[in-house]
Amino acid sequence: MVYLTRQEHFNAAHRLYNPAWDDAKNEAVFGKCANPNWHGHNYDLLVTVKAKPNYETGFVFDVKKLSTIIREHVTEKLDHKNLNEDVDFMQGKMCSTENLAIEIWKQLEPHIPAGIHLHCIKLYETPRIYVEYFGE
Ligand SMILES: Nc1nc2c(c(=O)[nH]1)N=C([C@H](O)[C@H](O)COP(=O)(O)OP(=O)(O)OP(=O)(O)O)CN2
C-alpha cells in the first residue's frame, strides 16, 4: 500500500460563534475568534489517498486528476468565501478546523474512484495549527 498526498490551498473567512450562547459566553470561549468582523485564514489542505500502484502506470492515482476532484468539490466552494455564510456544507455547523476537515472528507469521499481509498484530510488553518481526519 502506498500513500499519495496532494496539497491544495484556499483562503476563507470565518467566525467562531455559537448562536445558542450570548456574546459574553462566545467571547469567553472563543476570544478574538468570536469577533463579529470575521477573520481570515490561508488554509492549506492535504488530501492523502492510498492504494497499490498500478502495474502499468506506477501510479496510485494521477495527482492531476486528484487535484481536479479536490478543486471541483472542495476548494472552489471554499476559496474567498465566508465559511459561516457562503458554504452550503458548513451551514448549521461550527466553523472550526476540525469540523471543516470532517466536511471536506464527506465532500470528497464519494468522488474518489473505485480501488483508491481516501486515507486522510490534513488541514492547516495557520502554519502552526492543523488537524488530521481519518474518516472515523
Ligand atoms: N480546536 C480549535 N481551536 C481553535 C480553532 C480551531 O479551528 N480549532 N480556531 C481558532 C481561530 O480560528 C484562530 O483564528 C486561530 O488562529 P490564530 O489566532 O492566528 O492562532 P495562533 O494561536 O497560532 O496565533 P498567534 O499568532 O500565535 O497568537 C482558535 N482556536
The ligand as an SDF file (V2000), in Angstrom:
LIG
                    3D

 30 31  0  0  0  0  0  0  0  0999 V2000
   -9.5370   23.4050   18.4080 N   0  0  0  0  0  0  0  0  0  0  0  0
   -9.5440   24.5900   17.7210 C   0  0  0  0  0  0  0  0  0  0  0  0
   -9.1490   25.7020   18.3410 N   0  0  0  0  0  0  0  0  0  0  0  0
   -9.1410   26.8660   17.6640 C   0  0  0  0  0  0  0  0  0  0  0  0
   -9.5350   26.9190   16.3130 C   0  0  0  0  0  0  0  0  0  0  0  0
   -9.9670   25.7130   15.6890 C   0  0  0  0  0  0  0  0  0  0  0  0
  -10.3640   25.6870   14.4960 O   0  0  0  0  0  0  0  0  0  0  0  0
   -9.9430   24.5750   16.4270 N   0  0  0  0  0  0  0  0  0  0  0  0
   -9.5050   28.1070   15.6440 N   0  0  0  0  0  0  0  0  0  0  0  0
   -9.1300   29.2320   16.2120 C   0  0  0  0  0  0  0  0  0  0  0  0
   -9.1900   30.5180   15.4380 C   0  0  0  0  0  0  0  0  0  0  0  0
   -9.6840   30.3330   14.1350 O   0  0  0  0  0  0  0  0  0  0  0  0
   -7.9270   31.3740   15.4410 C   0  0  0  0  0  0  0  0  0  0  0  0
   -8.0400   32.4170   14.4840 O   0  0  0  0  0  0  0  0  0  0  0  0
   -6.6440   30.6420   15.2140 C   0  0  0  0  0  0  0  0  0  0  0  0
   -5.6540   31.4590   14.6160 O   0  0  0  0  0  0  0  0  0  0  0  0
   -4.5970   32.3390   15.4350 P   0  0  0  0  0  0  0  0  0  0  0  0
   -5.2580   33.1250   16.4880 O   0  0  0  0  0  0  0  0  0  0  0  0
   -3.8090   33.0750   14.4110 O   0  0  0  0  0  0  0  0  0  0  0  0
   -3.7370   31.2060   16.1350 O   0  0  0  0  0  0  0  0  0  0  0  0
   -2.3230   31.2930   16.8440 P   0  0  0  0  0  0  0  0  0  0  0  0
   -2.5030   30.8430   18.2700 O   0  0  0  0  0  0  0  0  0  0  0  0
   -1.3440   30.4710   16.0910 O   0  0  0  0  0  0  0  0  0  0  0  0
   -1.9490   32.7930   16.7640 O   0  0  0  0  0  0  0  0  0  0  0  0
   -0.8020   33.5950   17.4630 P   0  0  0  0  0  0  0  0  0  0  0  0
   -0.2590   34.4360   16.3630 O   0  0  0  0  0  0  0  0  0  0  0  0
    0.1820   32.5960   17.9830 O   0  0  0  0  0  0  0  0  0  0  0  0
   -1.4920   34.3510   18.5470 O   0  0  0  0  0  0  0  0  0  0  0  0
   -8.7190   29.2780   17.6220 C   0  0  0  0  0  0  0  0  0  0  0  0
   -8.7470   28.0130   18.2780 N   0  0  0  0  0  0  0  0  0  0  0  0
  1  2  1  0
  2  3  2  0
  2  8  1  0
  3  4  1  0
  4  5  2  0
  4 30  1  0
  5  6  1  0
  5  9  1  0
  6  7  2  0
  6  8  1  0
  9 10  2  0
 10 11  1  0
 10 29  1  0
 11 12  1  0
 11 13  1  0
 13 14  1  0
 13 15  1  0
 15 16  1  0
 16 17  1  0
 17 18  2  0
 17 19  1  0
 17 20  1  0
 20 21  1  0
 21 22  2  0
 21 23  1  0
 21 24  1  0
 24 25  1  0
 25 26  2  0
 25 27  1  0
 25 28  1  0
 29 30  1  0
M  END
$$$$
